[in-house]
Amino acid sequence: MSDAGLTGEELRDAWLVLSPAERLEGFQHLERAEADEFFLGLKTLEQASMLRAMPSGERRLWLRLLAPDDAADLLQELPEGDRGAFLNQLDDVSRREVAALMAYAEDAAGGLMSPRFARLRPEMTVDEAIRYLRRQARERLETIYYAYVLDQEQRIRGVVTFRDLFTAPGNKPLAEVMHTAVISVPDTMDQEAVARVIAEHDLNALPVVDVDGRMKGIVTIDDIVDVVQHEATEDIQKLGGMEALDTPYMQTSFGAMVQKRGGWLAALFVGEMLTASAMAHYEHEIARAVVLTLFIPLIISSGGNSGSQATTLIIRAMALGEITGRDWWVIVRREVAAGLTLGAGLAVIGFVRIMVWQSLFHPYGAAYIRIGLTVAFSLVGVVSWGTIAGSMLPFIVKRFGFDPATASAPFVATLVDVAGLVIYFNVAQVLLRGTLL
């Protein structure tokens, strides 16, 4: 690629279509200040890929530009055999910090936090605290949202904001200025739960403590933005009926893409075979009343759609912490009422449609009223069953320790298809007995 006059914006625009070698070549021709900004703006996987292609000496320069939590994330993206060599290129302090972060699970608060935060002592005065914070900011702090007041055992005694410090008398002790009601999370807490705590309390940073109550770091709002994006992407992919991708779409190999999608697609296909089995069971009824087959797509798609709506609503409410497993009975009652109401609405539309078509084209014969009632009652039953199954399946999946998002909309639709056929033909046997059946 031509690098004459290349800017960071131009490189970013062309990034997706460039090969790894072309990306590195373009990056190496950026001005240093622009290169710093460009590198820090890349996704972790892209940073790791580019560093692996660099000579060792150049790699050290860019690796040391990263904050400890970002460096730990980058190392997690590397093959295990390469991590040691990258870790050894950090300075001693950063190496210890990054190694400590990598000991935590990647999706836990400890693996998400930054160990560089503003620390103060309760015996300091306000003026002493301001001078100390200024020195910390120049040396190693990644960001400052709050300053945490710690005792000698590194346990949190309080927190102060810059507003607190600048508005208080300079000779006043921090113990009289700090807020003692500090919200913190354990270092083992899942990242989704951490995100909910930050959102619930509208915080810019959240302290992380170990099992003994000692403060180990902070999770900042920019970390949570990445978490929310990652978790939402994963849930949406699972809702689509596939295993979540580990890498961005354009960076996922063809083999990995097929593997992630093929397993679930095969499972859903096997499930749909039950639909064929159900139709085979009612082969005699279909042969005697071929007109019933006209409404099979309408019946099963209505049930699948209602089930997909319900499961999507419940999974999202679970992800946001709006409902828990204890709420299942309340949800059953709500969804039964919703299913009956929605089904009744579709039943009216379906019945009216059959009456109109019969008056215009006479396609259904003398038993058209019974056929209309069959479709109407079947819609009420299938839509109601769809809402119940769609709303309860995430609870069942979660009860067995799996991600509720795996109770995906396609899986629910497959389940409801089979039940929909059973409901439809049983209603038909009752209402059409003595006429078409």
N, C-alpha and C positions, 0 to 999 in steps of 0.2 A: 504494500500500500504506500501511497505517497504521503510523506509526513511534513511537507513544506507548509509552514504557517498553520499547522494543526493546533486547534484549541481543545480544551477539555470538553466544551459543549459539542463540538463536531465529533470528537471521539465517542462521547456518550451516545450520540445519535446513531453512529455506525456500529456500536458495540455488539449488538445481537448477531450481526451477519459476519463478524470478523472471526478468524481462527484464533486459537490461543497465542500463536506466534505473532500474528498481526496485532493483537491486543497489546502484547508486551512491547512490541516495537513502537506502536503509537504512544503508549504510556511513557516510554523512556525519552521521548522527544518533547514532552510537555515541560514548561517552565516549572521550577521547583515548587513555588508557592501554589501554582495551579495543580501540580501533581499531588501535593499533600491533600488538598481539598478533594480531588478526584478519587484518590485511594481510600480516604475515609468515607466517601459516599458510596463505595461499592458494597454489594452484599458480601457476607462472610465467605460464602462458597467461592465467589469470584476473586476475593482477596487471596484465598488459599491457593486457588489454581494459578494465579499470576505469580505468587511468591515461589511456588514450586518450580516455575520455569526460570527464575532469576539465578544468577551466580550467588554463591554463599555470602560474599561481602556485601552485595547490594541488598540481599534479602534481610540481613541484620538491620540495616538502616530503616527499612519500612516496618519490620516487625516491632522494633522498639518505639515506633510512632503510636502504636495502639495502646489503649488503656488495658489494664490487666484482664477485665472481664471480656473485652473484645478479643484480646489475644487468646484467652482460654476458649472462646467460641471458635476461633479460627483453627486452633490445634485440634479441636474435636472433629473438624471436617477432614482432617488429614488421616491417611492410613496409620495405624498404630505404630508401624515400623519407622515412620518419618517424624513422629512427635518429639522424640528425644532430641534429635538433631536441631529441630526448631527451638525447643525449649532452652537448649544450651546457648543459643545466640542472644538470649535476654540477659540483662544485668542481674546481679545476685538478688537484689530486692524484688525486682519484677518476676524473676524466676520462681522465688518462693511464693509470691502472691498467686501467680498463675497455677502453679502446682497444687496449691491449696484449693483453688476454685475447681480445678479439674477432678478433685476427689469427690465432688458432689455430683449427683445426677444432673444431667444436662437440663432437665425440665423442672428442677427444684429451685427454690428461692436462693439457695447457696450457690448454685451454678449460674444464676442470673445476676447476682449482686456484684457491685464494685467494692473492693476493700479500701478504697481511698475516699475518705469522707472527713468532714471537719469535726475535730474533737476539741473539747474544752474541759476544764476542771471546775467543779462547783465553787472552789475557794477563790477563783479569779474575780477581779473586778471587771466592770464593763470595758474600761479603757484597755486593760491588759488583754481581754478577750479579743478586742478589735485588732490590736497589734499582732497577736498570735495568729489570728485568722489570716491577716495580710501575709504573714510569713509562710503559712501553710499553702495559701493559694499560689504563691510564687514557686513553691517547691514541687509538690506532688499531687495536689488535688485535681481531679478530673472535672468536677463541677461542684458548685455550692448552692444548695437549695436551703438547707437548714444546718445549724451547728448543734451537735449532740454533746450534752454534758455527761461525762462518764466519771465513775469513781476509779479507784486504783485497780479494781478487779475487772475493769472495762464493762461494768454493768451500767445501763442507762439510768441516769437520775433525772434527766430533763432534756428539753430541747428549746432552742431560741432561734428566732428569725432575725434577719438584719434590721427589720423595723424595730424589734424589741431592743436591740443593742443601740441603735442610733437615737432612740427616743428616751432611753433611760439615763440617769445621771452617771457620769463616768466613774465615780467612786463606789457605785452600788455593787454588792456582790452578785455574782450570777445566780446564786441560790435563791435570791429574792426576785430575779427577773424571769427565770426559766419557767416553762410550762412542764408540770410534772406528769400530766396525763398523756403519756406517749404511746402511740399505737405502733406495735412491732409485730413481726411474723417469725416463726421458727425457720431455721435454714433448710428444713426438710419439706416445707409446704410446697405443694404443686404450683406451677407458674400461673395456671388459670385462676386458682384461689387467690394468689397474690394480686393478680390484675383486678379481681373483684374488690379486694380490700382497698386498693388505691382509688378505684372508681367510686366506691361507696363513701369514702372519707375525703375525696377531692384533694389528694395529696400530690406533691411533685416528687417526693422521695419517701421511701419507707425503710426503716431500719430492720436489719435481719439479725437475729440472735441465735446462739447455739443452745444446746440442751441445758447448759448451766446458766443461761441468761446473759452471757457475755455478747456484746455487740461485735459482729463480724464484718458488716458492710451495709450498703444501701442498694435498694433497687429503685431506679429512677424512672420517671414517666416515659422517657424515650425508649428504655428497655421494654416497657410494657406495650408500647405501640407495636414493636416487632412481635411480641408474644401474641397479642390480639390478632394481628394479621396472619401469623402462622397458624394459630388454632382455628381461626375462621376458615382459612383455606383448606385445612385438613378436614374439618367438619363438612364443608361443602362438597369436597371430593368424595367423602364417604356417603353423603346423602345421594350422590349421583350413582351409587352402586359400584364402587371400585375401592381398592386399597389406596390410602393416601400416598402421594408422591413424596419422595425424600428430597427432591431437588426441583427447581423451577422447571416449567414445562419445556422451554427451549433447550434446557441443559440435561434433560432426561433422555437417556439412550433409547433407541427403538426397542431393544430387548427388554429393558426395564419397564417401558411403557406397556408392552404387550403382557408382561408378567403381572403387573399391577392390575390390569384390566381383565385379563383372561380368566383368572380364578373366579372372581365374582360373576363374570358373565356366564361362565360354565355352570356355576351354582344356580344362577337365576334361570338358565335354560332348563336344567334338570327340574327346577321347581315348576316351570311352565309345562313340563311333561305331565304333571298332575292334572293340568287343565284339559289336556287331550284325553287323559284317562277318565276324567269326569264326563266329558262329552261322549266317550265310548259307552259309558255306563247308561247314558240316556239315549242311546242310538235308536231304540225302538220308538220312543216318544218323538224324536226328531224325524224319523221316517214317516210317522203318521201325521205330524203337523209341521211340515217344512217351514211354514210361516214363522215359527218360533225362532228359527236361526237368524231371521232378519234383525232381531233385537238383542242378540247375544253381545255384539260389540258395545251397544249402548249400555246394557246392564253392567257388564264387567268393568268397562272404563269408568262409569260413574262411581262404582265401589272403590276402584283403585285410586281415583282422583280424591275422593273424600278421605281415604286412608292416608294418602300422601300429604294432604293438608294437615291432618291431625298429627302425624308423626313429625312433620317439620316444625309445627308450633311447639310440641312438647320437647323436642330435642333442643330447640333454641332456648326455651324457658329454663331447661335444666342447665344449659351452658351459662346462662346469666344468673343462676342461683335463685330464680324466681319461684321454683318449685323443688321439692325434695321427694324422696321415696314415700314419705308419710302422707303425701297429698294424693295418693293414687285414687282413693275412694271418692274424694271430691271431684277429681277429674273424670272418673267414670260417669258420675251423675251428670256432669256438665256435657260430656260428649254424647251420652245417650239422648239427652234432650236436643242437643244440636243435630245429631244424626237423624232423629225422627222429624225434626223441623225441616232440615235440608232435603231429606228424602221425600217428605210430603210435597215440597215445592217442585222437585223434579218430577214427582209422580203426576202432578197436575199438568205440567208441561208435556210429559210423555202421553198422557191420556188425550189431551186436546189435540196433539199432533196426529194421533191415530184416527181420531174422529174426523179431523179435517181432511186427511188423506183418503179416508174411506168415502167421504162425501164427494171428493173430486175425482178419484181414480178407481174406487171399489176394489182395492187389492187384497182385502183381508177376509172376504166372504161374509156369510151370515153370522158368524160368531165374533164379529169385530168388537162388540162391547166387552165380551169376556176376555178377548185378547188384550184390549186396552186396560181392563182391570188387572189382568195378570202382570202386565208390564208395570202398572202403577204400584201394586202391592210389592212386587219384586224390588222396585227401586227403593221403596221405603226400607225394606229389610236389608238390601245390599249396602245402601249408603250408611245405615245405622251400624251394621257390622263393620264396615270400613272405618268409621270414626272410632269405634271401640278398639278394634285391633290396632289401628295406627297409633292411638294414644297410649295403649298399654304395652305394646312391644318394647318401647325404649325402657320402661320400668323393668320388664323381665330381663332384657339384655344387661342392664346395669346391675340387677340383683345377682347375676352370675359373674360379675366382675369385668364385663367388657364395656367398651365405649358405646354409649347409647346411639351415637351417630351411625354405628354399623347397622342399626335397625333402619336401613335406608329406604327411601321412597320406592325404588324398584322392588326391593324385597317385600315391602308391605303390599305393593300392587300385585305381586305374584301370589301372595297368600290370599288376598281378597278375591282374585280371579277364580280360584278353585271354589271358595265358599260361595261366590256369587252365582256360579253355575248351579250348584246344589240348591240354593235358595230359589232360583228362577224356575228350575224344572219341577221342584216340589210344589211351588205355588201353582204352576201350570197344571200339574196332575190333579190338584184340588178344584181349580176353577174351570178347567176345560174337560173334566170327566163327563162323559155322555155326549160330548159334541165332537171336538177334534181328537180327543184321547179316550 
